[in-house]
């Protein structure tokens, strides 16, 4: 059974403001939640303390980590509207070192409620930019450029953008980039694209290669070297309430996400070194 993380009964972890990452793309079906779950799992597997925040009303990240709806007492909705504290809403998962703030159906109405709310763009930022016992907080955003997604972009340090290897995905990416630039100008000057992740890559399909080439042409080093292949294990794992890395660690999809975590940590070290040298 999933229990509040505060009920673990172990020694207190050192507190710090975590590195905040959003996994975002307004287009659905690009592997966004799969990326959020497996990236969080891979980071925890190398000793990082990770909090995953499910900001999507569909709640796929929540169920994909084995959290049952009946176990949810408070959710990301309650945190967003000040009806519960972050610590009271955190549940531990089956993955050691990985906790989650679950989603709820109430998030589907949050858009309307946020329109007239005070500090509507900063509500998540106010909650997350405080010392916690986590190294990383990863937000799984809804598949839209909504006020919920805006809250995530205002709160985080950087965005991981999953991009399906198909033609129309490129058009959607340009819209997201423009949104990120507007958020950076008006709300969050430190916001950056951490990287673009090519997903659902099929090496037997020429279109996948053409899309990958175009994305690398326009975004250069921002595109991760790691590519996530089409893999049935990535699709099967959520039905068992497990990340693919736990469900079948040797599968091509799981291996790719492990490599992605390593690549992200390498970029993080480079960014940290550059910040210290500045």
C-alpha positions as CSV (number, residue, x, y, z in Angstrom):
1,X,0.0,0.0,0.0
2,X,1.2,3.5,-0.8
3,X,1.6,5.5,2.4
4,X,2.5,9.2,3.1
5,X,6.2,9.7,2.6
6,X,6.3,11.2,6.1
7,X,5.3,7.9,7.5
8,X,8.5,6.1,6.5
9,X,10.0,6.5,10.0
10,X,13.6,7.0,8.8
11,X,16.2,9.6,9.6
12,X,15.4,13.1,8.3
13,X,17.0,13.8,4.9
14,X,19.0,17.1,4.5
15,X,16.9,19.9,3.1
16,X,17.5,21.8,-0.1
17,X,15.6,23.6,-2.8
18,X,15.3,20.8,-5.4
19,X,16.2,21.1,-9.1
20,X,12.8,21.6,-10.7
21,X,12.0,20.1,-14.2
22,X,8.8,20.1,-16.1
23,X,8.1,17.4,-18.7
24,X,5.9,19.3,-21.2
25,X,4.4,19.2,-24.6
26,X,0.9,20.4,-25.5
27,X,0.4,17.5,-27.9
28,X,-0.9,14.3,-26.4
29,X,0.5,10.9,-27.1
30,X,4.2,11.9,-27.4
31,X,5.4,9.9,-24.4
32,X,5.3,12.7,-21.9
33,X,4.0,10.7,-18.9
34,X,6.2,7.7,-19.8
35,X,9.2,10.0,-19.8
36,X,8.2,11.6,-16.5
37,X,7.8,8.2,-14.8
38,X,10.9,6.6,-16.2
39,X,13.2,9.6,-15.9
40,X,12.2,10.0,-12.2
41,X,12.8,6.3,-11.7
42,X,16.2,6.3,-13.4
43,X,17.3,9.3,-11.3
44,X,16.2,7.6,-8.1
45,X,18.1,4.5,-9.1
46,X,21.4,6.4,-9.1
47,X,20.7,7.7,-5.6
48,X,18.8,10.9,-6.3
49,X,15.8,11.8,-4.1
50,X,13.0,12.5,-6.5
51,X,9.5,13.9,-6.2
52,X,7.1,13.4,-9.1
53,X,4.2,15.8,-9.3
54,X,1.2,14.6,-11.4
55,X,-0.4,17.8,-12.7
56,X,-2.5,16.1,-15.4
57,X,-6.2,15.4,-14.5
58,X,-5.9,12.1,-16.4
59,X,-3.6,10.9,-13.6
60,X,-1.6,8.5,-15.7
61,X,1.6,9.2,-13.8
62,X,-0.2,8.4,-10.6
63,X,-1.7,5.0,-11.7
64,X,1.5,4.3,-13.7
65,X,3.4,4.2,-10.4
66,X,0.9,1.9,-8.7
67,X,-1.1,4.4,-6.7
68,X,-4.7,3.5,-6.4
69,X,-7.4,6.1,-6.7
70,X,-8.9,5.0,-3.4
71,X,-5.6,5.7,-1.6
72,X,-5.6,9.4,-2.6
73,X,-6.7,11.7,0.2
74,X,-5.1,14.9,-1.0
75,X,-3.7,15.7,-4.4
76,X,-1.9,18.2,-6.6
77,X,-5.2,20.1,-6.8
78,X,-5.4,20.5,-3.0
79,X,-1.8,21.7,-3.0
80,X,-2.4,24.2,-5.8
81,X,-5.3,25.8,-4.0
82,X,-3.9,25.8,-0.5
83,X,-6.2,23.1,0.8
84,X,-3.4,20.8,1.8
85,X,0.4,21.1,2.3
86,X,2.8,19.6,-0.1
87,X,4.2,17.3,2.6
88,X,0.7,16.0,3.5
89,X,0.0,15.2,-0.2
90,X,3.2,13.2,-0.9
91,X,2.9,9.4,-1.2
92,X,5.8,7.0,-1.5
93,X,5.9,4.6,-4.5
94,X,7.2,1.1,-5.0
95,X,10.4,2.7,-6.3
96,X,12.9,3.5,-3.4
97,X,13.7,7.2,-3.3
98,X,10.8,8.2,-5.5
99,X,7.7,9.9,-4.1
100,X,4.7,11.3,-5.8
101,X,2.1,14.1,-5.4
102,X,-0.8,12.3,-7.1
103,X,-3.4,13.8,-9.5
104,X,-7.1,13.9,-9.0
105,X,-10.2,14.4,-11.2
106,X,-10.6,17.8,-9.5
107,X,-7.7,19.1,-11.7
108,X,-10.0,19.0,-14.7
109,X,-11.9,22.0,-13.2
110,X,-8.8,23.8,-12.0
111,X,-8.5,25.8,-15.2
112,X,-11.8,27.7,-14.4
113,X,-10.9,28.2,-10.8
114,X,-7.5,29.5,-11.5
115,X,-8.8,32.3,-13.8
116,X,-9.9,34.4,-10.8
117,X,-7.4,33.1,-8.2
118,X,-4.8,35.4,-6.6
119,X,-1.3,34.9,-8.0
120,X,-2.7,32.4,-10.4
121,X,0.5,31.9,-12.4
122,X,2.7,31.6,-9.2
123,X,0.8,29.1,-7.1
124,X,3.0,26.1,-7.9
125,X,6.2,28.2,-7.7
126,X,5.2,29.4,-4.2
127,X,4.8,25.8,-3.1
128,X,7.9,24.2,-4.7
129,X,10.7,26.8,-4.4
130,X,11.3,25.9,-0.7
131,X,13.8,23.5,0.9
132,X,12.7,19.9,0.7
133,X,14.3,16.5,1.2
134,X,14.5,16.0,-2.6
135,X,17.2,16.5,-5.2
136,X,14.8,16.7,-8.1
137,X,11.1,17.6,-8.4
138,X,9.7,16.6,-11.8
139,X,6.3,17.8,-13.0
140,X,4.2,15.8,-15.5
141,X,2.2,18.5,-17.3
142,X,-1.2,18.2,-19.0
143,X,-1.2,17.9,-22.8
144,X,-2.2,21.5,-23.3
145,X,-0.8,25.0,-23.0
146,X,-3.2,25.8,-20.1
147,X,-3.0,27.6,-16.8
148,X,-1.8,24.4,-15.2
149,X,1.0,24.1,-17.7
150,X,1.8,27.8,-17.2
151,X,2.0,27.2,-13.4
152,X,4.5,24.5,-14.1
153,X,6.6,26.6,-16.4
154,X,6.7,29.5,-14.0
155,X,7.8,27.2,-11.2
156,X,10.6,25.2,-12.8
157,X,14.2,25.7,-13.7
158,X,14.0,24.0,-17.1
159,X,11.8,22.0,-19.4
160,X,12.3,18.5,-20.9
161,X,10.3,18.3,-24.2
162,X,9.4,14.9,-25.5
163,X,8.8,15.0,-29.2
164,X,7.3,12.1,-31.2
165,X,9.1,11.4,-34.4
166,X,6.4,12.5,-36.8
167,X,5.9,15.5,-39.1
168,X,3.1,17.3,-37.2
169,X,5.1,17.2,-34.0
170,X,7.5,19.8,-35.3
171,X,4.7,22.3,-35.7
172,X,3.6,21.8,-32.1
173,X,7.1,22.2,-30.9
174,X,7.4,25.6,-32.4
175,X,4.3,26.7,-30.4
176,X,5.7,25.4,-27.2
177,X,9.0,27.1,-27.7
178,X,7.1,30.4,-28.2
179,X,5.2,29.8,-25.0
180,X,8.4,29.1,-23.1
181,X,9.9,32.3,-24.4
182,X,6.9,34.3,-23.3
183,X,7.0,32.8,-19.9
184,X,10.7,33.5,-19.6
185,X,10.0,37.2,-20.6
186,X,7.1,37.8,-18.3
187,X,7.2,35.4,-15.4
188,X,10.3,33.3,-15.0
189,X,13.6,34.8,-16.4
190,X,15.6,31.7,-15.5
191,X,13.5,29.3,-17.5
192,X,15.2,27.3,-20.2
193,X,14.7,24.3,-22.4
194,X,16.8,21.6,-20.8
195,X,16.5,19.4,-23.8
196,X,14.3,18.0,-26.6
197,X,13.8,14.2,-26.3
198,X,13.0,12.2,-29.5
199,X,10.5,9.5,-28.6
200,X,8.7,6.7,-30.4
201,X,11.6,6.4,-32.8
202,X,11.2,3.6,-35.4
203,X,14.5,2.9,-37.2
204,X,12.6,1.0,-39.9
205,X,10.7,4.2,-40.8
206,X,12.4,6.8,-42.9
207,X,10.1,9.5,-41.5
208,X,11.6,9.0,-38.0
209,X,15.1,9.7,-39.3
210,X,14.0,12.7,-41.3
211,X,12.2,14.2,-38.3
212,X,15.2,13.6,-36.1
213,X,17.5,15.2,-38.6
214,X,15.2,18.3,-38.8
215,X,15.0,18.6,-35.0
216,X,18.7,18.4,-34.6
217,X,19.2,20.9,-37.4
218,X,17.1,23.5,-35.7
219,X,17.8,22.8,-32.0
220,X,21.4,21.5,-32.2
221,X,22.9,20.5,-28.9
222,X,19.5,21.0,-27.1
223,X,18.4,17.7,-28.6
224,X,19.4,14.8,-26.3
225,X,21.7,12.2,-27.9
226,X,19.5,9.5,-26.3
227,X,16.5,8.5,-28.5
228,X,13.6,6.6,-27.1
229,X,12.5,3.7,-29.4
230,X,9.1,2.4,-30.0
231,X,8.9,-0.5,-27.5
232,X,6.0,-2.6,-26.4
233,X,7.4,-2.8,-22.8
234,X,7.0,0.9,-22.4
235,X,3.3,0.5,-23.2
236,X,2.8,-2.6,-21.1
237,X,4.4,-1.4,-17.9
238,X,1.7,1.2,-16.7
239,X,-1.0,-1.5,-16.7
240,X,1.1,-3.2,-13.9
241,X,1.6,0.0,-12.0
242,X,5.3,-0.1,-12.7
243,X,7.9,2.1,-14.5
244,X,9.3,0.2,-17.5
245,X,12.7,0.3,-15.8
246,X,11.3,-1.8,-13.0
247,X,8.9,-3.9,-15.2
248,X,11.7,-4.9,-17.7
249,X,15.0,-3.2,-17.1
250,X,16.6,-4.9,-20.0
251,X,14.1,-3.8,-22.6
252,X,15.2,-1.3,-25.2
253,X,12.9,1.4,-23.9
254,X,14.0,1.0,-20.3
255,X,17.6,1.0,-21.3
256,X,17.1,4.2,-23.3
257,X,15.6,6.0,-20.2
258,X,18.5,4.9,-18.1
259,X,20.9,6.4,-20.7
260,X,18.7,9.6,-20.7
261,X,19.1,10.0,-17.0
262,X,22.8,9.8,-17.3
263,X,22.8,12.3,-20.1
264,X,20.7,14.7,-18.1
265,X,22.9,14.4,-15.0
266,X,25.9,15.1,-17.2
267,X,24.3,18.3,-18.5
268,X,23.4,19.2,-14.9
269,X,27.0,19.0,-13.9
270,X,28.1,21.2,-16.8
271,X,25.4,23.8,-15.9
272,X,26.5,23.7,-12.3
273,X,30.2,24.1,-13.2
274,X,29.3,27.0,-15.5
275,X,27.2,28.7,-12.8
276,X,30.0,28.4,-10.2
277,X,32.6,29.8,-12.7
278,X,30.4,32.8,-13.6
